[in-house]
Amino acid sequence: MDKISQERILAQIDNENFNSMKYLKEEYSEFKKLNQGRIPYLLLDYLKYDGAPDPVKFINREKTYLSFVAKVEKDEYLKGILQDEAFEATLKELSSKLPVKRIYEFVIIRYLIDHGEIILEVAKHQILKMINDVDEDSVLHAFECLNQNYYDSGQLKNKPKLFNYMDGKLTKTQIFVEQLKNQDYRKYIEDIITYGIFRYEKEFKSKYYGVPHFKLYEQYPMMDAALLSNYRKIHSSFRGSGLLANGKEYFLFIDLHKEEDVKESINYKDKFINERYFQWQSQNSTTQQSERGQNIIHNKSRGVNLHLFVRKYREIDGKNEPFIYIGKGDTVQYEGEKPITVKIMLEHEIPATLYTEFTKKV
């Protein structure tokens, strides 16, 4: 192949959107062949085969896996049951939590499918069947999350309420009770819960990660930091800012590659110095004398944990990219203000392959 043809093909690949319906359909069709030509109606089908695509991609496209299958297969049965708005809303609500990064909620839901109520001690007992340890406050926070304590007004309006938390007990709401009476509906609801738990076990094993509940080099959307640090305010407020805080836990969300049209005032000079050190700039309103500035530059002596989340690009193929958690770090040098430029020593040296991925020019 001549050089010009090769460059054209590479340019065409660069311009392709691999999150488009065309490519998702192709991935699905290839998996269907692997599944011996049978329609994979269940998410659990994807855990049976090595090399299966990630079905969460299909969920992200159509909000539920069944909606994606109904569309691709033109399946009248699925289209029919999805006409039930309460059922579809229930699937959307549960599917939006995939892939789960904290198993507590799904273990609690699995128990409640077959029981009328659950209390804190029972929930702890159920969770300890899956992981080595658990703290009571995180289980309580899971109850509060299932009760939608930290949803914003838009979420409260648009999402069905499936659980009630009162007098120390979590129970199913009537809308969820009715869904579970229908055996067809129940099968698909249980599939989401079981898939979420099995996938969590595969990726996180039985280790207890503490609070905040972060696994090194795992991918996290920004809002996950609220959930996983037991944040007790509206979780959707965790967005749009490079530094978010929950008490003495500081979360630094860093885009390495800035957009070409980004304003100079927010074009922060964040970069890896090497595998062990990272340069980060505070928001341009932060002074060294401010409480936040002091917490950043003297984080260790002040008992403030700096958690670093990094992504190379903000968006790929029209879809927001998650951040990769690279662990905690401590400020070892600082200069200037508005913004303050700090040199952070990472607790864990970045693996060579990941470092290359973050720093190589494309």
C-alpha positions in Angstrom: 0.0 0.0 0.0 1.4 3.4 -0.9 2.0 6.1 1.7 -0.9 8.4 0.5 -3.5 5.5 0.6 -2.2 4.6 4.1 -2.6 8.1 5.4 -6.1 8.4 3.9 -7.1 5.2 5.7 -5.6 6.4 9.0 -7.4 9.7 8.6 -10.7 7.9 8.0 -10.2 5.8 11.1 -9.5 9.0 13.1 -12.8 10.5 11.9 -14.9 7.5 12.7 -17.2 7.6 15.7 -16.9 4.2 17.4 -19.8 5.1 19.7 -22.1 5.5 16.8 -25.1 3.1 16.4 -23.4 1.6 13.3 -20.4 0.3 15.3 -22.4 -0.7 18.3 -24.7 -2.8 16.1 -21.6 -4.5 14.6 -20.2 -5.3 18.0 -23.6 -6.6 19.1 -23.9 -8.8 16.0 -20.4 -10.2 16.5 -21.3 -11.1 20.1 -24.6 -12.7 18.9 -22.5 -15.0 16.7 -20.4 -15.9 19.7 -23.6 -16.6 21.6 -24.3 -19.3 19.0 -26.7 -17.1 17.1 -29.1 -16.6 20.0 -30.4 -13.2 20.9 -28.6 -12.2 24.2 -31.6 -11.0 26.1 -29.7 -10.8 29.4 -26.7 -8.8 30.5 -25.4 -12.0 32.2 -24.9 -13.5 28.8 -21.9 -11.2 28.4 -20.2 -12.6 31.4 -20.1 -16.1 29.9 -17.6 -15.4 27.2 -14.0 -14.0 27.2 -13.7 -11.1 24.7 -17.4 -10.1 25.0 -18.1 -6.4 24.4 -19.0 -4.2 27.4 -22.9 -4.1 27.3 -22.8 -0.8 29.3 -21.9 0.8 26.0 -25.3 -0.3 24.7 -27.0 0.9 27.8 -25.3 4.3 27.5 -26.7 4.5 23.9 -30.4 3.7 24.7 -30.6 4.1 28.5 -31.5 0.4 29.0 -30.1 -2.8 27.5 -33.5 -4.0 26.5 -34.2 -0.8 24.6 -31.0 -1.4 22.6 -31.9 -5.0 21.8 -35.5 -4.1 20.9 -34.1 -1.5 18.5 -31.5 -3.7 16.9 -33.6 -6.8 16.6 -36.9 -5.0 15.9 -38.2 -7.3 18.7 -42.0 -6.7 19.1 -42.2 -8.6 22.4 -39.5 -6.3 24.0 -41.1 -3.2 22.4 -44.4 -4.3 24.0 -43.2 -4.7 27.5 -41.2 -1.4 27.3 -44.5 0.3 26.6 -45.1 0.0 30.4 -43.6 3.4 31.4 -43.2 2.3 35.1 -41.2 -0.8 34.1 -39.0 1.1 31.6 -38.4 3.9 34.2 -37.3 1.2 36.7 -34.9 -0.4 34.2 -33.5 3.1 33.4 -33.0 3.9 37.1 -31.2 0.6 37.9 -29.2 0.6 34.7 -27.9 4.1 35.3 -25.9 2.7 38.2 -23.9 0.3 36.0 -21.1 -0.6 36.2 -21.3 -0.4 40.0 -18.2 1.0 41.8 -19.7 0.2 45.3 -21.5 -3.1 45.8 -23.5 -2.1 48.8 -26.6 -0.7 47.0 -27.0 -3.7 44.7 -26.5 -6.3 47.6 -29.2 -4.4 49.5 -31.5 -4.4 46.5 -31.0 -8.1 45.8 -32.0 -8.8 49.4 -35.1 -6.6 49.2 -36.3 -8.3 46.0 -37.2 -11.3 48.2 -37.8 -9.6 51.5 -40.1 -6.9 52.8 -37.5 -4.8 54.6 -33.9 -4.5 55.5 -32.2 -2.9 58.5 -28.6 -1.8 58.9 -27.3 -4.9 60.7 -28.8 -7.2 58.1 -27.4 -5.1 55.3 -23.9 -5.3 56.9 -24.3 -9.1 57.2 -25.3 -9.4 53.5 -22.4 -7.2 52.3 -19.9 -9.1 54.4 -20.7 -12.2 52.4 -19.2 -10.4 49.4 -16.3 -8.3 50.8 -13.8 -8.5 53.6 -15.0 -5.6 55.7 -17.5 -2.8 55.7 -18.1 0.4 57.7 -21.5 1.2 59.1 -21.5 4.8 57.8 -21.1 3.7 54.2 -24.0 1.2 54.6 -26.2 4.0 56.0 -25.1 6.2 53.1 -26.2 3.5 50.7 -29.6 3.4 52.4 -29.8 7.2 52.0 -28.8 7.0 48.4 -31.5 4.4 47.6 -33.9 6.7 49.3 -32.8 9.4 46.8 -31.7 11.8 49.6 -29.0 13.3 47.3 -30.9 13.6 44.0 -31.3 17.1 42.6 -34.8 18.4 41.7 -34.6 17.2 38.1 -33.7 13.7 39.2 -36.5 13.6 41.8 -38.9 14.6 39.1 -37.8 12.2 36.4 -36.6 9.1 38.2 -39.0 6.6 39.9 -38.7 6.1 43.7 -38.1 2.4 44.3 -37.3 2.5 48.0 -38.3 4.2 51.2 -36.1 4.7 54.3 -37.9 5.3 57.5 -37.4 4.5 61.2 -34.2 2.6 60.4 -35.8 0.3 57.8 -35.5 0.4 54.0 -38.5 -1.0 52.2 -39.7 -1.3 48.6 -42.2 1.3 47.3 -45.5 0.2 45.8 -44.3 0.9 42.3 -41.3 -1.5 42.7 -43.5 -4.2 44.5 -45.8 -4.1 41.4 -42.9 -4.5 39.0 -41.7 -7.6 40.8 -45.1 -9.3 40.7 -44.7 -9.6 37.0 -42.4 -12.6 36.3 -41.2 -11.2 33.0 -40.4 -7.8 34.5 -38.7 -9.5 37.5 -36.4 -11.5 35.3 -35.0 -8.4 33.7 -34.8 -6.5 36.9 -32.9 -9.3 38.6 -30.6 -9.6 35.6 -29.4 -6.0 36.1 -28.8 -6.5 39.8 -27.0 -9.9 39.4 -24.9 -8.6 36.5 -23.9 -5.5 38.5 -22.8 -7.8 41.5 -21.0 -10.4 39.4 -19.2 -7.7 37.4 -18.2 -5.9 40.6 -16.8 -9.2 42.0 -14.8 -9.8 38.8 -13.3 -6.3 38.8 -12.9 -5.4 42.5 -12.7 -8.9 44.2 -13.5 -9.0 47.9 -11.2 -6.2 49.0 -12.5 -3.4 51.2 -11.3 -0.1 49.9 -12.3 2.1 52.8 -13.7 5.6 52.5 -13.3 7.1 49.9 -13.9 3.8 48.2 -11.4 4.2 45.3 -9.4 1.4 43.5 -6.1 2.4 42.0 -6.2 2.9 38.2 -9.9 2.3 38.0 -12.0 4.6 35.8 -14.5 7.0 37.5 -16.9 9.6 36.2 -16.6 12.8 38.4 -19.9 12.2 40.2 -18.7 8.9 41.5 -16.4 10.7 43.9 -19.5 12.0 45.7 -21.0 8.6 46.1 -17.8 6.9 47.1 -16.8 9.4 49.7 -20.2 9.3 51.5 -21.0 12.9 50.4 -24.2 14.1 52.0 -25.3 16.9 49.7 -26.6 16.8 46.2 -24.3 14.5 44.2 -24.8 16.2 40.8 -23.0 19.2 42.3 -19.8 17.2 41.7 -19.1 18.5 38.2 -17.6 21.3 36.2 -14.7 22.1 38.6 -11.1 20.9 38.7 -11.1 20.6 42.5 -14.0 19.2 44.5 -13.9 18.5 48.3 -15.7 16.5 50.9 -14.3 17.6 54.2 -10.6 16.8 54.2 -10.8 14.7 51.1 -9.8 16.8 48.1 -10.5 15.4 44.6 -8.4 16.8 41.7 -10.0 16.1 38.3 -7.4 16.8 35.6 -7.7 17.0 31.8 -4.2 16.6 30.4 -5.1 17.7 26.8 -6.8 21.1 26.8 -9.2 22.0 24.0 -7.7 24.3 21.4 -10.3 27.0 22.0 -9.9 27.0 25.9 -9.6 30.4 27.4 -6.1 31.3 28.6 -7.4 32.0 32.1 -8.4 28.4 32.6 -5.7 26.8 30.5 -4.0 25.2 33.5 -0.5 23.8 33.2 -1.2 20.4 34.5 1.3 17.7 33.5 3.2 14.6 34.6 6.8 15.6 35.4 7.8 11.9 35.5 6.3 8.6 36.8 6.4 9.9 40.5 5.7 13.6 40.3 2.8 15.6 38.9 2.5 19.4 38.4 -1.0 20.8 39.1 -2.4 24.3 39.1 -5.2 25.4 41.5 -8.2 27.4 40.3 -7.1 30.9 39.3 -8.9 32.5 42.2 -7.0 30.5 44.8 -4.4 32.4 47.0 -1.8 30.8 49.2 -3.3 32.6 52.3 -6.8 31.2 51.7 -8.0 28.2 53.7 -8.2 26.1 50.5 -4.8 27.3 49.4 -3.3 26.4 52.8 -4.9 22.9 52.6 -3.4 22.4 49.2 0.2 23.5 49.9 0.4 22.1 53.4 -2.0 19.1 52.8 0.1 16.6 54.7 0.5 18.6 58.0 -3.2 19.6 57.8 -4.4 16.0 57.3 -5.9 16.8 53.9 -5.9 13.9 51.3 -5.2 14.9 47.7 -6.8 12.4 45.4 -5.7 12.7 41.7 -8.0 11.7 38.8 -6.6 12.1 35.3 -7.8 11.7 31.8 -6.0 12.5 28.6 -9.0 13.8 26.7 -12.3 15.3 27.9 -14.3 13.7 25.1 -13.8 11.0 22.5 -16.4 10.3 19.8 -18.8 12.8 21.3 -18.8 11.0 24.7 -17.4 12.2 28.0 -14.4 10.2 29.0 -14.1 8.9 32.6 -11.1 9.8 34.8 -8.4 7.3 35.9 -7.7 7.3 39.6 -3.9 7.5 40.1 -4.0 7.6 43.9 -3.1 10.1 46.6 -0.2 12.5 46.6 1.4 15.2 48.8 2.5 18.7 47.8 6.3 18.9 48.0 6.8 22.3 46.3 4.7 25.3 45.5 4.9 28.7 43.9 2.8 31.7 42.8 -0.9 32.2 43.4 -4.1 32.7 41.4 -3.3 30.0 40.4 -0.9 28.3 42.8 1.4 25.8 40.9 2.2 22.8 43.0 4.5 19.8 42.6 2.8 16.7 44.0 4.7 13.5 44.9 2.4 10.5 44.1 2.0 7.8 46.7 2.2 5.2 43.9 4.6 5.5 40.9 2.6 5.3 37.7 3.1 2.1 35.8 5.2 2.6 32.6 2.5 1.6 30.2 -0.1 4.0 31.7 2.5 6.8 31.9 3.3 6.3 28.2 -0.4 6.4 27.4 -0.9 9.6 29.3 2.1 11.4 28.0 2.7 10.3 24.4 1.7 12.6 21.6 -0.9 11.3 19.2 
